[in-house]
Amino acid sequence: MSQEQDCLFCGILAGTIPSEVIYENDDVIAFRDVAPQAPTHVLVVPRRHVENAGTLTEEDADLVGALILGAQRVAELEGIENPDRGYRLVMNVGADAMNSVPHLHLHVLGGRALTWPPG
């Protein structure tokens, strides 16, 4: 798995930065956001360093699938998978979208009625 030396999420993956892990498998790790925007706010991160969704290629299709499946598993574990209530999945790309960590990640938000814009 490729990792970047100065990447916060690569540090979490390497175990040098603590996190509250909710779920992990061979492809992804999911951990609680340190600044939650909802009762459930978990980040699903690929083990391979990818800068953001804007840098994905066709060869990354399996990785994108792994992120979505990881998010579904997080929703189940967190008890927010109810289709009548739901949850939000968010990916931010670049500074204008407030992407503060340049490592691809999928936000899983839920546990209350969410508003638009997010926050």
Secondary structure, DSSP 8 states (H G I E B T S, - for coil): ----TT-HHHHHHHTSS---EEEE-SSEEEEE-SS-SSSEEEEEEESS----GGG--GGGHHHHHHHHHHHHHHHHHHT---TTT--EEE---SGGGT--SSS--EEEEESS---SS--
